[in-house]
Amino acid sequence: MVNATRGLLVQCDVPMRQYLLWIEREERFIINDLDENHLFAKQDAEERIHASVQALYEEIYYEPLEEGTAGNASRRSGKRRRIR
């Protein structure tokens, strides 16, 4: 008899996988760590994963400096893009 579980296949690079495994310690949404680029997560975790990745992106992303400007890199503007 086959035992099947519904879920999400998450494809990511190694740093993002480590970040998701770190978040998983509190939220418990990963069913199986398949390999270095794939995780199998609970089906209802899609929004939580997306929100966590978006929060990380907002925290660490900076706009590149334009040529001829000096100073620190500025935070990105209010434009938001969906990460897939």
RATANOR-V187501 format. One record per residue. N is the residue number from 1. SS is DSSP state (@ for helix, = for strand, . for the rest). PSI is psi as a letter, one per 40 degrees, with the letter a starting at -180 (none if undefined). NEAR is the number of other ideal C-beta (glycine too) atoms within 12 Angstrom. Layout:
BEGIN
n & ss & psi & near
N & SS & PSI & NEAR
N & SS & PSI & NEAR
END
This chain:
BEGIN
n & ss & psi & near
1 & . & h & 3
2 & . & h & 4
3 & . & h & 5
4 & . & i & 8
5 & . & h & 13
6 & . & i & 14
7 & = & a & 21
8 & = & h & 26
9 & = & h & 22
10 & = & h & 35
11 & = & h & 19
12 & . & i & 28
13 & . & i & 15
14 & @ & d & 16
15 & @ & d & 15
16 & @ & d & 24
17 & @ & d & 25
18 & @ & d & 18
19 & @ & d & 24
20 & @ & d & 34
21 & @ & d & 25
22 & @ & d & 15
23 & @ & d & 26
24 & @ & d & 25
25 & @ & d & 12
26 & @ & d & 12
27 & @ & e & 19
28 & . & g & 15
29 & . & e & 29
30 & = & h & 29
31 & = & d & 22
32 & = & h & 18
33 & = & h & 20
34 & = & d & 18
35 & = & a & 14
36 & . & e & 15
37 & . & e & 17
38 & = & h & 22
39 & = & i & 31
40 & = & h & 23
41 & = & i & 34
42 & = & i & 23
43 & @ & d & 17
44 & @ & e & 15
45 & @ & e & 27
46 & @ & d & 19
47 & @ & d & 16
48 & @ & d & 24
49 & @ & d & 34
50 & @ & d & 22
51 & @ & d & 18
52 & @ & d & 28
53 & @ & d & 29
54 & @ & d & 19
55 & @ & d & 17
56 & @ & d & 21
57 & @ & d & 20
58 & @ & d & 19
59 & @ & d & 13
60 & @ & e & 15
61 & . & h & 20
62 & = & i & 15
63 & . & i & 14
64 & . & i & 11
65 & . & i & 12
66 & . & i & 10
67 & . & h & 6
68 & . & e & 6
69 & . & i & 11
70 & . & i & 9
71 & . & a & 9
72 & . & i & 10
73 & . & h & 14
74 & . & i & 14
75 & = & i & 13
76 & . & i & 16
77 & . & i & 11
78 & . & e & 8
79 & . & h & 10
80 & . & h & 13
81 & . & i & 13
82 & . & h & 10
83 & . & h & 17
84 & . & none & 12
END
